[in-house]
């Protein structure tokens, strides 16, 4: 049976050859191996994350492509190869934030399109999503990012803090104010509907 790329990579690392050529080959091989992990499922998950943050499918496609390109170019900044997913998420979130910052008009993704995205919805509550949509659109971009990472990506406060390069207290604060704004908007909607 032939040697796998991973075992060849390990053999190369363990060979004791410290020449510049071996180091460059290892670096290239590591990068190719890591980006091979960005298969269709992972790219689709990244695209969905970008769609939820940006609320525009075309902007999300561009942001995801931009994140892949930036990650490829910034490969040397990845300190821990085992943390590739967190590192890539951070690049993607930053690409989304840059797009939000430079966008003059926030476009709303129609609910029909948002419903076609497969996401974990433990209660299957379409009604809840319909009532949350207007409230969610009223959040700031920073609040929207932490809400999506916390409740859609199901990341812990510490993981969000790491991905956004902000203190955990800031993440908690943004979540607190976002949830309070969502609650106020929902209560206002209920009062209007009475």
N, C-alpha and C positions, 0 to 999 in steps of 0.2 A: 504494500500500500504506500502511496506517495506521501511525502511530508506536507502537512498543512502549512499555510502561511504563518499562522500563529506559532507553531512549533519551530519553523525556520527562523522567525523573529527572535524567539527565546534562545535558540541555538546561537544566533549571531551575537546577541547580547552577552551570552555566557562564554563566548569563545576567547575572551581576553584581548581581542584585537581592539586597541584604543586609537586606531588611526583615524584621521579626519574623514576618510572615505567611509569607514565602517559607521562612524557617528552620523554622517549625513545620510547613509543608507537606512540606518535605524530610524532616524527622524522621519524620513520620507515614508518608510514602511508603517510606522506608527500612525502617521497622519492618514494614509490611505486606509489602514485598518479601521480607524475611528470613524472616518466618513463613510465607510462601507456599512457601518451600523445605522446610518441615516437612511434606512430602507423606507419603502412607501408608507408603512404604518407609522413610523416615527415622524416622517415629514408631514403626513396627514394630521397627526396629533399637534404638531407645531403650527400647521396652517390653521387648525381649529382654534388654538390658543390665540393666534394673531387675529383671527376673525372676531373672537369674543372681545378682545381689547379694542380693535379698530372699528368694529361694527360695519365693515365693508369688505366684501369678498375679494375684490380686485386689489385693494390696498393690502390685504392680508397675504395675497399671493406675492406681491412685490416685496413685502416685508420679510416673508419667509425666504425668498430667493436672496435678498440682500443679506440676511443673517447667515445663510450658507456660505455666501461669498466672503463675508467678513470673517467668519470662523475659519475658513480655509486659509485666508491671508494671515490671521492672527494666531495660527496654530502654536507658535513658540510661546505664547503667553499662557497656555494651559499648563498649570503646574502639576496637577494630579490627573493622570490619564483616566483614572477610575471615576472621576467627577465630570466626565465629558458632557453628560446630559444637563447637569446644573449649569455648567459653563456655557453650553449652547443656548439654554433657556434664557440666560442673562443677556446674551447677545441679541436674541430674538426680541425680548421685552424692550431692550434699549432701542432696537430698530423701530418697534411699534411706537414707543414714546416719542422718538424723533419725528415720526410721521404725524402723530397727533399734535405735536408742538407746532409743526409747520402747516398744518391743515387749517384753513379758515372756516370751513363749514364741516360740522360733524354729520356724516351721513348715517342714517338709520338702516340697519339690515332688516328687511321685512321678516315678519315672524314665520312666513312660509319657508324662507331660506334658512332661518335659524333652526327651525324644527327638523330640517333634513340632516343637520349635523348630529352624528351619533355622540351622545354624551350620557354620562351616568346620571340618571334621574331616578333615585331610589323610590320615590312615591308615584312616579308616572303622572305628575300633576301638571297637566297642560294649563289649567286655569291659573295656577300659581305663576307660571311663566308669563301668561298673558297679562296678569296684573302687575308683575314685576318689570315688564318691558319699559313702560313710561318712567317708572321710578329709577331704573338702572340708567337710562339715558340722561338723567339729571345729575349723576355723579361726576366729579372731576375726573380727569384722566388718571391721576395717581390713585384715587379711590377705586376706580374701575379696575386698574391693574391688580391691586392687592385683593380685591374681591374675587376676581377671576382666578388668580393663582391660589387663593385659599379654598374656594368652594368648588371650582371646576377642576383645577389641577390637584386639589386635595393636598396641598403642601402645608407643612407646619410653619409657624411664625419664623423660626430660625432659618428654614429653607428659603422662605420668601426674602428674608433679610439678606441672606447670602446672594441670591439671584439679583436683587435690586441694589446691592451694596449700600444699604441704609441700616441704621440700628433697628434692633427688634422692637424697641419702644415706639419708633416711628411707624413701623408696620402695624402694631397694635392700635396706635392712635388713628391711623388712616382707616383701619377696619372698623373701629368704634364709630367714628363719624360717618363712615359710609353706611353702616348698618342703621345708625340713627336716622340718616337721611332717607334710606329706603323705607324704614318704618313710618316716618312722618308722611312720606309720599303715599304709602299704602293707606294710611288712616285718612288722609285727605281724599283719596279716591273713594273710599268706603262712605265717607260723609257726603260726597257729591252724588253717589249712587242711591242714597236713601231717599 
